[in-house]
Amino acid sequence: MKAITIVANDKVGLLADISYILAKAKINIQSVTVDVMGDKAIVTLGLSDIVNGKSVLENAGYKIEEMNEGISIQNAQTLSKDDNYTILSLIVDKPKRALVLLKENLIGTES
């Protein structure tokens, strides 16, 4: 499943707004992961129609984050965070490529 990631200011009703926009366009949310880092919300969505979902969300003013290396983050979970570090668990569509890109920042991997 392809996914898109939105980074937006965290606010009450953010997920409801995103859901409403997609529902109006008849795009189904197949999976959703939300993490909050400081004042930012990171929303990763698996959608029934990625191309149109991206378009309607961008037209509504949301910024869709894309990795330059063509890696899609399918799931991201915050495991721990403090003032200096955040530890994430990632599931990506191209794990070997992600390992190469993130190798200096990894504390452990699982194939």
MITOR-46076 format. One record per residue (C-alpha): residue number from 0; residue in three letters; z, y, x. Coordinates in steps of 0.1 Angstrom, whole numbers, plus 5000, padded with zeros to 4 digits. Layout:
N
    i   aa     Z     Y     X
  NUM  ALA     Z     Y     X
...
***
This chain:
111
    i   aa     Z     Y     X
    0  MET  5000  5000  5000
    1  LYS  4991  5034  5013
    2  ALA  5018  5061  5011
    3  ILE  5021  5099  5015
    4  THR  5050  5119  5027
    5  ILE  5061  5153  5015
    6  VAL  5086  5175  5034
    7  ALA  5100  5201  5011
    8  ASN  5131  5223  5007
    9  ASP  5158  5202  4990
   10  LYS  5166  5213  4955
   11  VAL  5178  5200  4922
   12  GLY  5148  5186  4903
   13  LEU  5125  5182  4932
   14  LEU  5117  5145  4925
   15  ALA  5114  5153  4888
   16  ASP  5088  5180  4895
   17  ILE  5068  5157  4918
   18  SER  5070  5129  4892
   19  TYR  5058  5153  4864
   20  ILE  5029  5166  4884
   21  LEU  5017  5130  4892
   22  ALA  5023  5118  4856
   23  LYS  5001  5147  4842
   24  ALA  4973  5134  4865
   25  LYS  4980  5098  4853
   26  ILE  4989  5087  4888
   27  ASN  5016  5060  4890
   28  ILE  5044  5060  4915
   29  GLN  5046  5025  4929
   30  SER  5074  5032  4954
   31  VAL  5096  5061  4964
   32  THR  5120  5068  4993
   33  VAL  5139  5100  4996
   34  ASP  5160  5112  5025
   35  VAL  5177  5146  5030
   36  MET  5179  5161  5065
   37  GLY  5197  5194  5064
   38  ASP  5180  5216  5038
   39  LYS  5148  5194  5038
   40  ALA  5139  5165  5016
   41  ILE  5116  5139  5029
   42  VAL  5098  5121  5000
   43  THR  5076  5091  5008
   44  LEU  5055  5079  4978
   45  GLY  5034  5048  4973
   46  LEU  5009  5059  4947
   47  SER  4983  5041  4926
   48  ASP  4957  5068  4937
   49  ILE  4965  5083  4971
   50  VAL  4935  5106  4973
   51  ASN  4940  5122  4938
   52  GLY  4978  5122  4943
   53  LYS  4975  5141  4975
   54  SER  4951  5166  4959
   55  VAL  4973  5174  4928
   56  LEU  5005  5177  4949
   57  GLU  4988  5200  4974
   58  ASN  4974  5221  4945
   59  ALA  5009  5224  4932
   60  GLY  5020  5238  4965
   61  TYR  5035  5207  4982
   62  LYS  5027  5201  5019
   63  ILE  5016  5165  5026
   64  GLU  5026  5154  5061
   65  GLU  5001  5133  5079
   66  MET  5004  5116  5113
   67  ASN  4975  5124  5136
   68  GLU  4974  5088  5148
   69  GLY  4965  5074  5114
   70  ILE  4998  5056  5108
   71  SER  5011  5055  5073
   72  ILE  5049  5054  5069
   73  GLN  5056  5029  5040
   74  ASN  5093  5033  5040
   75  ALA  5119  5054  5059
   76  GLN  5156  5050  5057
   77  THR  5183  5071  5073
   78  LEU  5208  5047  5089
   79  SER  5230  5072  5106
   80  LYS  5231  5109  5115
   81  ASP  5253  5134  5131
   82  ASP  5249  5169  5146
   83  ASN  5228  5156  5175
   84  TYR  5209  5125  5164
   85  THR  5194  5108  5134
   86  ILE  5188  5071  5134
   87  LEU  5159  5059  5111
   88  SER  5145  5026  5101
   89  LEU  5108  5027  5096
   90  ILE  5082  5004  5081
   91  VAL  5047  5014  5090
   92  ASP  5012  5000  5084
   93  LYS  5003  4999  5121
   94  PRO  5035  4988  5139
   95  LYS  5019  4982  5173
   96  ARG  5005  5017  5174
   97  ALA  5038  5032  5161
   98  LEU  5057  5014  5189
   99  VAL  5034  5030  5215
  100  LEU  5038  5065  5200
  101  LEU  5076  5062  5196
  102  LYS  5085  5041  5226
  103  GLU  5106  5069  5243
  104  ASN  5127  5074  5212
  105  LEU  5133  5037  5202
  106  ILE  5167  5021  5204
  107  GLY  5155  4987  5190
  108  THR  5125  4970  5175
  109  GLU  5118  4941  5153
  110  SER  5084  4926  5149
***
